[in-house]
Amino acid sequence: MNLFVEILKIVKRDPDVAQPELVGDVVATHADGTVTVELPGGGQVRARGTAAVSDRVFVKGGLLTGPAPDLPFVTVEE
């Protein structure tokens, strides 16, 4: 039994496992019930859910999963 192959089977069955939970700031709201979230690296994601502009939120799989704490972003480099 190859454990790596078994893990891949689990990941393919559950799409939530493969989706990372991202954090970012809401930069725009849209009439269709979505918001644009700017990620710390500068990228943007459009997600379903409601939040106010400048709210910090969690996003997973294109959905807002909830509010995120307003903590400073720190990048650690080796």
All heavy atoms as TSV, in Angstrom:
chain	resi	resn	atom	element	x	y	z
A	1	MET	N	N	0.853	-1.175	0.000
A	1	MET	CA	C	0.000	0.000	0.000
A	1	MET	C	C	0.900	1.240	0.000
A	1	MET	O	O	1.769	1.398	0.832
A	1	MET	CB	C	-0.890	-0.016	1.241
A	1	MET	CG	C	-1.607	1.293	1.434
A	1	MET	SD	S	-3.051	1.291	2.478
A	1	MET	CE	C	-2.442	1.220	4.099
A	2	ASN	N	N	0.633	2.136	-0.941
A	2	ASN	CA	C	1.375	3.387	-1.064
A	2	ASN	C	C	0.573	4.486	-0.361
A	2	ASN	O	O	-0.530	4.845	-0.787
A	2	ASN	CB	C	1.582	3.711	-2.541
A	2	ASN	CG	C	2.427	4.934	-2.748
A	2	ASN	OD1	O	2.499	5.802	-1.895
A	2	ASN	ND2	N	3.060	5.006	-3.902
A	3	LEU	N	N	1.106	5.017	0.727
A	3	LEU	CA	C	0.379	6.032	1.493
A	3	LEU	C	C	0.126	7.301	0.693
A	3	LEU	O	O	-0.919	7.939	0.839
A	3	LEU	CB	C	1.146	6.363	2.771
A	3	LEU	CG	C	1.182	5.251	3.808
A	3	LEU	CD1	C	2.010	5.684	5.004
A	3	LEU	CD2	C	-0.211	4.881	4.258
A	4	PHE	N	N	1.057	7.679	-0.165
A	4	PHE	CA	C	0.865	8.877	-0.978
A	4	PHE	C	C	-0.348	8.716	-1.894
A	4	PHE	O	O	-1.169	9.629	-2.025
A	4	PHE	CB	C	2.125	9.178	-1.798
A	4	PHE	CG	C	2.026	10.435	-2.593
A	4	PHE	CD1	C	2.034	11.676	-1.972
A	4	PHE	CD2	C	1.904	10.400	-3.976
A	4	PHE	CE1	C	1.934	12.837	-2.696
A	4	PHE	CE2	C	1.803	11.557	-4.713
A	4	PHE	CZ	C	1.819	12.783	-4.071
A	5	VAL	N	N	-0.486	7.556	-2.504
A	5	VAL	CA	C	-1.631	7.298	-3.380
A	5	VAL	C	C	-2.935	7.332	-2.576
A	5	VAL	O	O	-3.942	7.878	-3.036
A	5	VAL	CB	C	-1.460	5.948	-4.109
A	5	VAL	CG1	C	-2.723	5.568	-4.864
A	5	VAL	CG2	C	-0.274	6.009	-5.057
A	6	GLU	N	N	-2.920	6.797	-1.368
A	6	GLU	CA	C	-4.117	6.812	-0.528
A	6	GLU	C	C	-4.515	8.242	-0.146
A	6	GLU	O	O	-5.688	8.590	-0.135
A	6	GLU	CB	C	-3.898	5.965	0.727
A	6	GLU	CG	C	-3.688	4.490	0.433
A	6	GLU	CD	C	-4.853	3.861	-0.303
A	6	GLU	OE1	O	-6.017	4.081	0.093
A	6	GLU	OE2	O	-4.600	3.138	-1.291
A	7	ILE	N	N	-3.537	9.080	0.160
A	7	ILE	CA	C	-3.819	10.483	0.480
A	7	ILE	C	C	-4.408	11.200	-0.733
A	7	ILE	O	O	-5.356	11.975	-0.606
A	7	ILE	CB	C	-2.551	11.192	0.982
A	7	ILE	CG1	C	-2.175	10.650	2.360
A	7	ILE	CG2	C	-2.757	12.707	1.042
A	7	ILE	CD1	C	-0.843	11.114	2.877
A	8	LEU	N	N	-3.863	10.935	-1.911
A	8	LEU	CA	C	-4.415	11.558	-3.122
A	8	LEU	C	C	-5.862	11.152	-3.347
A	8	LEU	O	O	-6.679	11.972	-3.777
A	8	LEU	CB	C	-3.570	11.187	-4.337
A	8	LEU	CG	C	-2.226	11.897	-4.450
A	8	LEU	CD1	C	-1.476	11.394	-5.687
A	8	LEU	CD2	C	-2.389	13.391	-4.510
A	9	LYS	N	N	-6.216	9.930	-3.037
A	9	LYS	CA	C	-7.604	9.485	-3.185
A	9	LYS	C	C	-8.522	10.287	-2.252
A	9	LYS	O	O	-9.619	10.665	-2.635
A	9	LYS	CB	C	-7.716	7.996	-2.866
A	9	LYS	CG	C	-7.127	7.102	-3.925
A	9	LYS	CD	C	-7.266	5.644	-3.500
A	9	LYS	CE	C	-6.557	4.716	-4.448
A	9	LYS	NZ	N	-6.612	3.312	-3.982
A	10	ILE	N	N	-8.072	10.532	-1.036
A	10	ILE	CA	C	-8.877	11.300	-0.076
A	10	ILE	C	C	-9.049	12.738	-0.560
A	10	ILE	O	O	-10.140	13.293	-0.530
A	10	ILE	CB	C	-8.217	11.276	1.318
A	10	ILE	CG1	C	-8.268	9.865	1.882
A	10	ILE	CG2	C	-8.903	12.273	2.252
A	10	ILE	CD1	C	-7.433	9.681	3.125
A	11	VAL	N	N	-7.970	13.340	-1.019
A	11	VAL	CA	C	-8.014	14.725	-1.484
A	11	VAL	C	C	-8.936	14.861	-2.683
A	11	VAL	O	O	-9.702	15.816	-2.782
A	11	VAL	CB	C	-6.589	15.223	-1.820
A	11	VAL	CG1	C	-6.644	16.561	-2.531
A	11	VAL	CG2	C	-5.762	15.333	-0.557
A	12	LYS	N	N	-8.902	13.910	-3.579
A	12	LYS	CA	C	-9.760	13.989	-4.767
A	12	LYS	C	C	-11.227	13.804	-4.408
A	12	LYS	O	O	-12.096	14.332	-5.076
A	12	LYS	CB	C	-9.329	12.947	-5.792
A	12	LYS	CG	C	-8.021	13.302	-6.449
A	12	LYS	CD	C	-7.606	12.283	-7.472
A	12	LYS	CE	C	-6.263	12.666	-8.073
A	12	LYS	NZ	N	-5.781	11.684	-9.024
A	13	ARG	N	N	-11.528	13.091	-3.342
A	13	ARG	CA	C	-12.916	12.899	-2.926
A	13	ARG	C	C	-13.484	14.124	-2.224
A	13	ARG	O	O	-14.655	14.411	-2.309
A	13	ARG	CB	C	-13.020	11.704	-1.963
A	13	ARG	CG	C	-13.327	10.439	-2.683
A	13	ARG	CD	C	-13.662	9.351	-1.702
A	13	ARG	NE	N	-12.544	8.421	-1.740
A	13	ARG	CZ	C	-12.055	7.774	-0.726
A	13	ARG	NH1	N	-12.560	7.917	0.466
A	13	ARG	NH2	N	-11.044	6.953	-0.856
A	14	ASP	N	N	-12.653	14.817	-1.498
A	14	ASP	CA	C	-13.111	15.963	-0.719
A	14	ASP	C	C	-12.477	17.241	-1.262
A	14	ASP	O	O	-11.331	17.541	-0.947
A	14	ASP	CB	C	-12.746	15.776	0.751
A	14	ASP	CG	C	-13.329	16.866	1.636
A	14	ASP	OD1	O	-14.015	17.766	1.104
A	14	ASP	OD2	O	-13.121	16.803	2.851
A	15	PRO	N	N	-13.205	18.006	-2.074
A	15	PRO	CA	C	-12.610	19.211	-2.669
A	15	PRO	C	C	-12.177	20.247	-1.646
A	15	PRO	O	O	-11.300	21.045	-1.899
A	15	PRO	CB	C	-13.711	19.758	-3.580
A	15	PRO	CG	C	-14.960	19.096	-3.147
A	15	PRO	CD	C	-14.585	17.821	-2.460
A	16	ASP	N	N	-12.782	20.255	-0.437
A	16	ASP	CA	C	-12.377	21.223	0.583
A	16	ASP	C	C	-10.960	20.975	1.082
A	16	ASP	O	O	-10.282	21.890	1.508
A	16	ASP	CB	C	-13.339	21.202	1.767
A	16	ASP	CG	C	-14.651	21.896	1.456
A	16	ASP	OD1	O	-14.654	22.722	0.510
A	16	ASP	OD2	O	-15.643	21.634	2.136
A	17	VAL	N	N	-10.507	19.734	1.040
A	17	VAL	CA	C	-9.164	19.428	1.511
A	17	VAL	C	C	-8.132	20.093	0.607
A	17	VAL	O	O	-7.108	20.585	1.065
A	17	VAL	CB	C	-8.943	17.898	1.560
A	17	VAL	CG1	C	-7.498	17.575	1.867
A	17	VAL	CG2	C	-9.864	17.277	2.587
A	18	ALA	N	N	-8.416	20.137	-0.693
A	18	ALA	CA	C	-7.463	20.687	-1.656
A	18	ALA	C	C	-7.486	22.213	-1.708
A	18	ALA	O	O	-6.592	22.817	-2.278
A	18	ALA	CB	C	-7.744	20.121	-3.045
A	19	GLN	N	N	-8.482	22.838	-1.133
A	19	GLN	CA	C	-8.621	24.292	-1.195
A	19	GLN	C	C	-7.973	24.939	0.028
A	19	GLN	O	O	-8.367	24.660	1.153
A	19	GLN	CB	C	-10.099	24.685	-1.217
A	19	GLN	CG	C	-10.864	24.159	-2.391
A	19	GLN	CD	C	-10.659	24.997	-3.617
A	19	GLN	OE1	O	-10.307	26.161	-3.527
A	19	GLN	NE2	N	-10.877	24.413	-4.766
A	20	PRO	N	N	-7.007	25.812	-0.170
A	20	PRO	CA	C	-6.439	26.511	0.989
A	20	PRO	C	C	-7.395	27.592	1.482
A	20	PRO	O	O	-8.196	28.132	0.725
A	20	PRO	CB	C	-5.165	27.142	0.424
A	20	PRO	CG	C	-5.474	27.356	-1.021
A	20	PRO	CD	C	-6.357	26.202	-1.419
A	21	GLU	N	N	-7.311	27.894	2.760
A	21	GLU	CA	C	-8.085	29.010	3.305
A	21	GLU	C	C	-7.200	30.242	3.246
A	21	GLU	O	O	-6.102	30.255	3.793
A	21	GLU	CB	C	-8.531	28.745	4.737
A	21	GLU	CG	C	-9.483	29.797	5.238
A	21	GLU	CD	C	-10.345	29.300	6.383
A	21	GLU	OE1	O	-9.930	28.387	7.085
A	21	GLU	OE2	O	-11.436	29.855	6.554
A	22	LEU	N	N	-7.668	31.259	2.532
A	22	LEU	CA	C	-6.907	32.480	2.313
A	22	LEU	C	C	-7.452	33.592	3.202
A	22	LEU	O	O	-8.604	33.544	3.630
A	22	LEU	CB	C	-7.008	32.893	0.839
A	22	LEU	CG	C	-6.635	31.830	-0.186
A	22	LEU	CD1	C	-6.996	32.298	-1.595
A	22	LEU	CD2	C	-5.162	31.502	-0.101
A	23	VAL	N	N	-6.629	34.587	3.441
A	23	VAL	CA	C	-7.071	35.749	4.206
A	23	VAL	C	C	-6.757	36.995	3.382
A	23	VAL	O	O	-5.757	37.038	2.665
A	23	VAL	CB	C	-6.391	35.816	5.591
A	23	VAL	CG1	C	-4.901	36.025	5.479
A	23	VAL	CG2	C	-7.010	36.901	6.453
A	24	GLY	N	N	-7.649	37.971	3.444
A	24	GLY	CA	C	-7.425	39.202	2.696
A	24	GLY	C	C	-8.401	40.280	3.124
A	24	GLY	O	O	-9.239	40.074	4.003
A	25	ASP	N	N	-8.269	41.424	2.481
A	25	ASP	CA	C	-9.111	42.580	2.788
A	25	ASP	C	C	-10.094	42.821	1.649
A	25	ASP	O	O	-9.709	42.792	0.470
A	25	ASP	CB	C	-8.244	43.831	2.975
A	25	ASP	CG	C	-7.299	43.685	4.155
A	25	ASP	OD1	O	-7.753	43.219	5.211
A	25	ASP	OD2	O	-6.117	44.033	4.024
A	26	VAL	N	N	-11.344	43.076	1.996
A	26	VAL	CA	C	-12.373	43.367	0.994
A	26	VAL	C	C	-12.087	44.741	0.396
A	26	VAL	O	O	-11.942	45.727	1.122
A	26	VAL	CB	C	-13.776	43.324	1.619
A	26	VAL	CG1	C	-14.835	43.725	0.594
A	26	VAL	CG2	C	-14.063	41.939	2.183
A	27	VAL	N	N	-11.985	44.801	-0.941
A	27	VAL	CA	C	-11.713	46.072	-1.610
A	27	VAL	C	C	-12.903	46.553	-2.432
A	27	VAL	O	O	-12.938	47.712	-2.839
A	27	VAL	CB	C	-10.455	45.987	-2.508
A	27	VAL	CG1	C	-9.214	45.804	-1.661
A	27	VAL	CG2	C	-10.566	44.893	-3.545
A	28	ALA	N	N	-13.881	45.666	-2.676
A	28	ALA	CA	C	-15.065	46.075	-3.440
A	28	ALA	C	C	-16.214	45.118	-3.148
A	28	ALA	O	O	-16.001	43.941	-2.890
A	28	ALA	CB	C	-14.772	46.084	-4.938
A	29	THR	N	N	-17.432	45.659	-3.186
A	29	THR	CA	C	-18.636	44.836	-3.094
A	29	THR	C	C	-19.375	44.952	-4.408
A	29	THR	O	O	-19.283	45.961	-5.101
A	29	THR	CB	C	-19.541	45.299	-1.927
A	29	THR	OG1	O	-19.916	46.657	-2.157
A	29	THR	CG2	C	-18.824	45.181	-0.591
A	30	HIS	N	N	-20.122	43.904	-4.759
A	30	HIS	CA	C	-20.810	43.864	-6.043
A	30	HIS	C	C	-22.286	43.541	-5.829
A	30	HIS	O	O	-22.656	42.880	-4.851
A	30	HIS	CB	C	-20.163	42.817	-6.952
A	30	HIS	CG	C	-18.681	43.007	-7.098
A	30	HIS	ND1	N	-18.122	43.971	-7.899
A	30	HIS	CD2	C	-17.641	42.362	-6.504
A	30	HIS	CE1	C	-16.801	43.910	-7.806
A	30	HIS	NE2	N	-16.480	42.937	-6.962
A	31	ALA	N	N	-23.115	43.981	-6.758
A	31	ALA	CA	C	-24.561	43.818	-6.649
A	31	ALA	C	C	-25.003	42.358	-6.710
A	31	ALA	O	O	-26.099	42.021	-6.248
A	31	ALA	CB	C	-25.252	44.607	-7.760
A	32	ASP	N	N	-24.161	41.475	-7.254
A	32	ASP	CA	C	-24.547	40.068	-7.378
A	32	ASP	C	C	-24.256	39.251	-6.120
A	32	ASP	O	O	-24.340	38.021	-6.128
A	32	ASP	CB	C	-23.863	39.429	-8.583
A	32	ASP	CG	C	-22.345	39.413	-8.479
A	32	ASP	OD1	O	-21.794	39.973	-7.516
A	32	ASP	OD2	O	-21.708	38.832	-9.386
A	33	GLY	N	N	-23.927	39.910	-5.003
A	33	GLY	CA	C	-23.687	39.206	-3.756
A	33	GLY	C	C	-22.272	38.687	-3.591
A	33	GLY	O	O	-22.014	37.817	-2.774
A	34	THR	N	N	-21.348	39.236	-4.374
A	34	THR	CA	C	-19.949	38.851	-4.254
A	34	THR	C	C	-19.118	40.043	-3.812
A	34	THR	O	O	-19.576	41.184	-3.856
A	34	THR	CB	C	-19.384	38.316	-5.594
A	34	THR	OG1	O	-19.455	39.356	-6.572
A	34	THR	CG2	C	-20.147	37.100	-6.082
A	35	VAL	N	N	-17.905	39.745	-3.381
A	35	VAL	CA	C	-16.962	40.785	-2.994
A	35	VAL	C	C	-15.615	40.475	-3.637
A	35	VAL	O	O	-15.328	39.332	-3.971
A	35	VAL	CB	C	-16.789	40.875	-1.461
A	35	VAL	CG1	C	-18.079	41.288	-0.797
A	35	VAL	CG2	C	-16.281	39.577	-0.875
A	36	THR	N	N	-14.806	41.506	-3.828
A	36	THR	CA	C	-13.439	41.322	-4.292
A	36	THR	C	C	-12.532	41.450	-3.080
A	36	THR	O	O	-12.613	42.423	-2.340
A	36	THR	CB	C	-13.062	42.370	-5.355
A	36	THR	OG1	O	-13.967	42.230	-6.461
A	36	THR	CG2	C	-11.639	42.167	-5.847
A	37	VAL	N	N	-11.696	40.415	-2.881
A	37	VAL	CA	C	-10.799	40.365	-1.737
A	37	VAL	C	C	-9.367	40.464	-2.246
A	37	VAL	O	O	-8.969	39.728	-3.149
A	37	VAL	CB	C	-10.984	39.044	-0.956
A	37	VAL	CG1	C	-10.011	38.963	0.206
A	37	VAL	CG2	C	-12.420	38.911	-0.466
A	38	GLU	N	N	-8.622	41.409	-1.689
A	38	GLU	CA	C	-7.211	41.549	-2.045
A	38	GLU	C	C	-6.377	40.758	-1.039
A	38	GLU	O	O	-6.476	40.949	0.168
A	38	GLU	CB	C	-6.780	43.010	-2.041
A	38	GLU	CG	C	-5.353	43.176	-2.532
A	38	GLU	CD	C	-4.978	44.628	-2.764
A	38	GLU	OE1	O	-5.878	45.450	-2.996
A	38	GLU	OE2	O	-3.789	44.921	-2.699
A	39	LEU	N	N	-5.547	39.868	-1.576
A	39	LEU	CA	C	-4.697	39.014	-0.752
A	39	LEU	C	C	-3.402	39.736	-0.406
A	39	LEU	O	O	-3.035	40.710	-1.065
A	39	LEU	CB	C	-4.405	37.713	-1.507
A	39	LEU	CG	C	-5.647	36.956	-1.997
A	39	LEU	CD1	C	-5.244	35.753	-2.837
A	39	LEU	CD2	C	-6.511	36.538	-0.830
A	40	PRO	N	N	-2.694	39.298	0.630
A	40	PRO	CA	C	-1.465	39.986	1.045
A	40	PRO	C	C	-0.419	40.123	-0.058
A	40	PRO	O	O	0.316	41.090	-0.099
A	40	PRO	CB	C	-0.938	39.110	2.185
A	40	PRO	CG	C	-2.142	38.448	2.725
A	40	PRO	CD	C	-3.046	38.228	1.550
A	41	GLY	N	N	-0.353	39.189	-0.984
A	41	GLY	CA	C	0.624	39.257	-2.065
A	41	GLY	C	C	0.217	40.183	-3.194
A	41	GLY	O	O	0.965	40.383	-4.146
A	42	GLY	N	N	-0.988	40.760	-3.122
A	42	GLY	CA	C	-1.444	41.689	-4.154
A	42	GLY	C	C	-2.467	41.093	-5.104
A	42	GLY	O	O	-3.103	41.817	-5.861
A	43	GLY	N	N	-2.640	39.783	-5.101
A	43	GLY	CA	C	-3.634	39.144	-5.964
A	43	GLY	C	C	-5.037	39.425	-5.458
A	43	GLY	O	O	-5.238	39.836	-4.306
A	44	GLN	N	N	-6.002	39.219	-6.343
A	44	GLN	CA	C	-7.391	39.454	-5.957
A	44	GLN	C	C	-8.230	38.220	-6.252
A	44	GLN	O	O	-7.979	37.501	-7.210
A	44	GLN	CB	C	-7.966	40.657	-6.699
A	44	GLN	CG	C	-7.335	41.962	-6.270
A	44	GLN	CD	C	-8.025	43.166	-6.873
A	44	GLN	OE1	O	-8.759	43.070	-7.854
A	44	GLN	NE2	N	-7.791	44.329	-6.281
A	45	VAL	N	N	-9.230	38.005	-5.396
A	45	VAL	CA	C	-10.144	36.880	-5.526
A	45	VAL	C	C	-11.553	37.425	-5.412
A	45	VAL	O	O	-11.828	38.274	-4.559
A	45	VAL	CB	C	-9.905	35.858	-4.390
A	45	VAL	CG1	C	-10.929	34.744	-4.444
A	45	VAL	CG2	C	-8.511	35.301	-4.441
A	46	ARG	N	N	-12.435	36.948	-6.289
A	46	ARG	CA	C	-13.847	37.322	-6.165
A	46	ARG	C	C	-14.560	36.165	-5.477
A	46	ARG	O	O	-14.468	35.018	-5.924
A	46	ARG	CB	C	-14.443	37.596	-7.543
A	46	ARG	CG	C	-15.805	38.247	-7.458
A	46	ARG	CD	C	-16.071	39.102	-8.641
A	46	ARG	NE	N	-17.426	39.612	-8.614
A	46	ARG	CZ	C	-17.917	40.405	-9.512
A	46	ARG	NH1	N	-17.167	40.774	-10.540
A	46	ARG	NH2	N	-19.142	40.845	-9.434
A	47	ALA	N	N	-15.254	36.464	-4.389
A	47	ALA	CA	C	-15.858	35.415	-3.582
A	47	ALA	C	C	-17.315	35.741	-3.278
A	47	ALA	O	O	-17.701	36.905	-3.201
A	47	ALA	CB	C	-15.087	35.266	-2.272
A	48	ARG	N	N	-18.115	34.682	-3.091
A	48	ARG	CA	C	-19.522	34.846	-2.729
A	48	ARG	C	C	-19.644	35.090	-1.237
A	48	ARG	O	O	-19.001	34.413	-0.438
A	48	ARG	CB	C	-20.328	33.606	-3.112
A	48	ARG	CG	C	-20.511	33.485	-4.622
A	48	ARG	CD	C	-21.228	32.222	-4.976
A	48	ARG	NE	N	-20.247	31.129	-4.777
A	48	ARG	CZ	C	-20.554	29.870	-4.575
A	48	ARG	NH1	N	-21.796	29.493	-4.514
A	48	ARG	NH2	N	-19.609	28.970	-4.429
A	49	GLY	N	N	-20.449	36.054	-0.882
A	49	GLY	CA	C	-20.680	36.386	0.512
A	49	GLY	C	C	-20.784	37.888	0.677
A	49	GLY	O	O	-20.585	38.638	-0.277
A	50	THR	N	N	-21.116	38.304	1.877
A	50	THR	CA	C	-21.265	39.736	2.126
A	50	THR	C	C	-20.294	40.187	3.206
A	50	THR	O	O	-20.099	39.513	4.205
A	50	THR	CB	C	-22.701	40.079	2.562
A	50	THR	OG1	O	-23.028	39.318	3.720
A	50	THR	CG2	C	-23.696	39.777	1.459
A	51	ALA	N	N	-19.690	41.324	2.956
A	51	ALA	CA	C	-18.785	41.980	3.896
A	51	ALA	C	C	-18.640	43.425	3.447
A	51	ALA	O	O	-18.914	43.759	2.290
A	51	ALA	CB	C	-17.428	41.286	3.925
A	52	ALA	N	N	-18.210	44.265	4.343
A	52	ALA	CA	C	-18.012	45.676	4.030
A	52	ALA	C	C	-16.592	45.891	3.499
A	52	ALA	O	O	-15.674	45.129	3.813
A	52	ALA	CB	C	-18.232	46.524	5.265
A	53	VAL	N	N	-16.441	46.943	2.713
A	53	VAL	CA	C	-15.116	47.304	2.216
A	53	VAL	C	C	-14.195	47.556	3.406
A	53	VAL	O	O	-14.606	48.160	4.398
A	53	VAL	CB	C	-15.195	48.545	1.300
A	53	VAL	CG1	C	-13.819	49.042	0.934
A	53	VAL	CG2	C	-16.001	48.222	0.054
A	54	SER	N	N	-13.000	47.062	3.327
A	54	SER	CA	C	-11.925	47.131	4.323
A	54	SER	C	C	-12.035	46.071	5.421
A	54	SER	O	O	-11.183	46.021	6.297
A	54	SER	CB	C	-11.764	48.527	4.936
A	54	SER	OG	O	-12.742	48.756	5.911
A	55	ASP	N	N	-13.073	45.220	5.386
A	55	ASP	CA	C	-13.137	44.100	6.329
A	55	ASP	C	C	-12.063	43.078	5.975
A	55	ASP	O	O	-11.789	42.837	4.799
A	55	ASP	CB	C	-14.499	43.391	6.265
A	55	ASP	CG	C	-15.599	44.145	6.979
A	55	ASP	OD1	O	-15.297	45.166	7.635
A	55	ASP	OD2	O	-16.762	43.706	6.868
A	56	ARG	N	N	-11.459	42.472	6.968
A	56	ARG	CA	C	-10.517	41.365	6.735
A	56	ARG	C	C	-11.313	40.073	6.880
A	56	ARG	O	O	-12.024	39.876	7.857
A	56	ARG	CB	C	-9.377	41.404	7.739
A	56	ARG	CG	C	-8.358	40.301	7.436
A	56	ARG	CD	C	-7.016	40.584	7.973
A	56	ARG	NE	N	-6.412	41.665	7.189
A	56	ARG	CZ	C	-5.227	42.160	7.448
A	56	ARG	NH1	N	-4.507	41.696	8.442
A	56	ARG	NH2	N	-4.734	43.135	6.720
A	57	VAL	N	N	-11.213	39.200	5.868
A	57	VAL	CA	C	-12.044	37.996	5.821
A	57	VAL	C	C	-11.218	36.770	5.435
A	57	VAL	O	O	-10.124	36.884	4.874
A	57	VAL	CB	C	-13.193	38.166	4.800
A	57	VAL	CG1	C	-14.171	39.237	5.237
A	57	VAL	CG2	C	-12.651	38.472	3.409
A	58	PHE	N	N	-11.782	35.594	5.747
A	58	PHE	CA	C	-11.250	34.326	5.266
A	58	PHE	C	C	-12.022	33.924	4.019
A	58	PHE	O	O	-13.238	34.085	3.951
A	58	PHE	CB	C	-11.405	33.227	6.320
A	58	PHE	CG	C	-10.489	33.364	7.493
A	58	PHE	CD1	C	-10.991	33.589	8.759
A	58	PHE	CD2	C	-9.111	33.231	7.339
A	58	PHE	CE1	C	-10.149	33.696	9.857
A	58	PHE	CE2	C	-8.259	33.343	8.431
A	58	PHE	CZ	C	-8.782	33.573	9.697
A	59	VAL	N	N	-11.311	33.367	3.023
A	59	VAL	CA	C	-11.919	32.907	1.778
A	59	VAL	C	C	-11.436	31.482	1.518
A	59	VAL	O	O	-10.245	31.198	1.625
A	59	VAL	CB	C	-11.502	33.799	0.583
A	59	VAL	CG1	C	-12.113	33.297	-0.709
A	59	VAL	CG2	C	-11.882	35.240	0.822
A	60	LYS	N	N	-12.378	30.602	1.184
A	60	LYS	CA	C	-12.016	29.232	0.838
A	60	LYS	C	C	-12.928	28.745	-0.271
A	60	LYS	O	O	-14.147	28.776	-0.136
A	60	LYS	CB	C	-12.146	28.320	2.055
A	60	LYS	CG	C	-11.669	26.914	1.796
A	60	LYS	CD	C	-11.622	26.114	3.072
A	60	LYS	CE	C	-11.032	24.748	2.798
A	60	LYS	NZ	N	-10.908	23.966	4.027
A	61	GLY	N	N	-12.342	28.334	-1.370
A	61	GLY	CA	C	-13.127	27.794	-2.474
A	61	GLY	C	C	-14.115	28.769	-3.070
A	61	GLY	O	O	-15.180	28.378	-3.509
A	62	GLY	N	N	-13.782	30.052	-3.089
A	62	GLY	CA	C	-14.666	31.053	-3.674
A	62	GLY	C	C	-15.785	31.517	-2.762
A	62	GLY	O	O	-16.695	32.210	-3.204
A	63	LEU	N	N	-15.737	31.139	-1.484
A	63	LEU	CA	C	-16.751	31.552	-0.521
A	63	LEU	C	C	-16.095	32.276	0.641
A	63	LEU	O	O	-15.014	31.889	1.089
A	63	LEU	CB	C	-17.485	30.333	0.046
A	63	LEU	CG	C	-18.354	29.534	-0.889
A	63	LEU	CD1	C	-18.834	28.261	-0.193
A	63	LEU	CD2	C	-19.550	30.356	-1.330
A	64	LEU	N	N	-16.772	33.310	1.148
A	64	LEU	CA	C	-16.318	33.929	2.391
A	64	LEU	C	C	-16.678	32.971	3.507
A	64	LEU	O	O	-17.822	32.562	3.632
A	64	LEU	CB	C	-17.025	35.272	2.621
A	64	LEU	CG	C	-16.677	36.420	1.697
A	64	LEU	CD1	C	-17.392	37.683	2.144
A	64	LEU	CD2	C	-15.201	36.662	1.644
A	65	THR	N	N	-15.700	32.613	4.329
A	65	THR	CA	C	-15.976	31.683	5.425
A	65	THR	C	C	-16.115	32.387	6.757
A	65	THR	O	O	-16.510	31.763	7.729
A	65	THR	CB	C	-14.887	30.598	5.513
A	65	THR	OG1	O	-13.619	31.211	5.706
A	65	THR	CG2	C	-14.872	29.741	4.269
A	66	GLY	N	N	-15.782	33.677	6.810
A	66	GLY	CA	C	-15.974	34.416	8.045
A	66	GLY	C	C	-14.992	35.555	8.189
A	66	GLY	O	O	-14.096	35.735	7.366
A	67	PRO	N	N	-15.159	36.323	9.263
A	67	PRO	CA	C	-14.239	37.437	9.499
A	67	PRO	C	C	-12.888	36.919	9.986
A	67	PRO	O	O	-12.810	35.891	10.658
A	67	PRO	CB	C	-14.937	38.250	10.585
A	67	PRO	CG	C	-15.821	37.266	11.274
A	67	PRO	CD	C	-16.229	36.256	10.245
A	68	ALA	N	N	-11.843	37.631	9.646
A	68	ALA	CA	C	-10.493	37.293	10.086
A	68	ALA	C	C	-10.008	38.375	11.039
A	68	ALA	O	O	-10.407	39.529	10.918
A	68	ALA	CB	C	-9.551	37.189	8.884
A	69	PRO	N	N	-9.148	38.025	11.968
A	69	PRO	CA	C	-8.631	39.047	12.888
A	69	PRO	C	C	-7.769	40.052	12.138
A	69	PRO	O	O	-7.087	39.699	11.168
A	69	PRO	CB	C	-7.808	38.259	13.902
A	69	PRO	CG	C	-7.496	36.976	13.240
A	69	PRO	CD	C	-8.597	36.709	12.270
A	70	ASP	N	N	-7.810	41.278	12.561
A	70	ASP	CA	C	-7.051	42.337	11.899
A	70	ASP	C	C	-5.644	42.405	12.495
A	70	ASP	O	O	-5.318	43.282	13.288
A	70	ASP	CB	C	-7.767	43.677	12.045
A	70	ASP	CG	C	-7.192	44.742	11.143
A	70	ASP	OD1	O	-6.427	44.390	10.227
A	70	ASP	OD2	O	-7.501	45.922	11.357
A	71	LEU	N	N	-4.811	41.439	12.116
A	71	LEU	CA	C	-3.439	41.359	12.596
A	71	LEU	C	C	-2.483	41.786	11.495
A	71	LEU	O	O	-2.802	41.674	10.311
A	71	LEU	CB	C	-3.121	39.920	13.025
A	71	LEU	CG	C	-4.013	39.345	14.126
A	71	LEU	CD1	C	-3.724	37.860	14.326
A	71	LEU	CD2	C	-3.808	40.103	15.405
A	72	PRO	N	N	-1.309	42.255	11.833
A	72	PRO	CA	C	-0.337	42.638	10.787
A	72	PRO	C	C	0.148	41.396	10.034
A	72	PRO	O	O	0.242	40.307	10.586
A	72	PRO	CB	C	0.807	43.288	11.559
A	72	PRO	CG	C	0.688	42.756	12.944
A	72	PRO	CD	C	-0.771	42.480	13.171
A	73	PHE	N	N	0.422	41.583	8.743
A	73	PHE	CA	C	0.917	40.505	7.896
A	73	PHE	C	C	2.449	40.514	7.959
A	73	PHE	O	O	3.075	41.553	7.799
A	73	PHE	CB	C	0.452	40.710	6.449
A	73	PHE	CG	C	0.932	39.638	5.530
A	73	PHE	CD1	C	0.363	38.379	5.557
A	73	PHE	CD2	C	1.973	39.879	4.649
A	73	PHE	CE1	C	0.817	37.382	4.719
A	73	PHE	CE2	C	2.425	38.896	3.813
A	73	PHE	CZ	C	1.845	37.632	3.836
A	74	VAL	N	N	3.027	39.353	8.212
A	74	VAL	CA	C	4.479	39.237	8.326
A	74	VAL	C	C	4.958	38.144	7.382
A	74	VAL	O	O	4.404	37.042	7.367
A	74	VAL	CB	C	4.892	38.875	9.776
A	74	VAL	CG1	C	6.391	38.690	9.871
A	74	VAL	CG2	C	4.404	39.936	10.745
A	75	THR	N	N	5.982	38.436	6.594
A	75	THR	CA	C	6.581	37.447	5.717
A	75	THR	C	C	7.902	36.998	6.330
A	75	THR	O	O	8.753	37.836	6.659
A	75	THR	CB	C	6.846	38.042	4.315
A	75	THR	OG1	O	5.598	38.485	3.781
A	75	THR	CG2	C	7.460	37.009	3.388
A	76	VAL	N	N	8.079	35.702	6.473
A	76	VAL	CA	C	9.294	35.157	7.027
A	76	VAL	C	C	10.095	34.537	5.884
A	76	VAL	O	O	9.584	33.695	5.149
A	76	VAL	CB	C	8.996	34.089	8.099
A	76	VAL	CG1	C	10.275	33.474	8.623
A	76	VAL	CG2	C	8.173	34.691	9.208
A	77	GLU	N	N	11.314	34.988	5.699
A	77	GLU	CA	C	12.170	34.471	4.643
A	77	GLU	C	C	13.349	33.743	5.258
A	77	GLU	O	O	13.828	34.111	6.321
A	77	GLU	CB	C	12.646	35.608	3.748
A	77	GLU	CG	C	11.511	36.293	3.021
A	77	GLU	CD	C	12.010	37.371	2.084
A	77	GLU	OE1	O	13.177	37.313	1.673
A	77	GLU	OE2	O	11.222	38.270	1.791
A	78	GLU	N	N	13.812	32.733	4.562
A	78	GLU	CA	C	14.969	31.974	5.048
A	78	GLU	C	C	16.241	32.584	4.564
A	78	GLU	O	O	16.373	33.169	3.570
A	78	GLU	CB	C	14.874	30.535	4.556
A	78	GLU	CG	C	13.700	29.824	5.186
A	78	GLU	CD	C	13.660	28.375	4.728
A	78	GLU	OE1	O	14.713	27.758	4.555
A	78	GLU	OE2	O	12.552	27.898	4.558
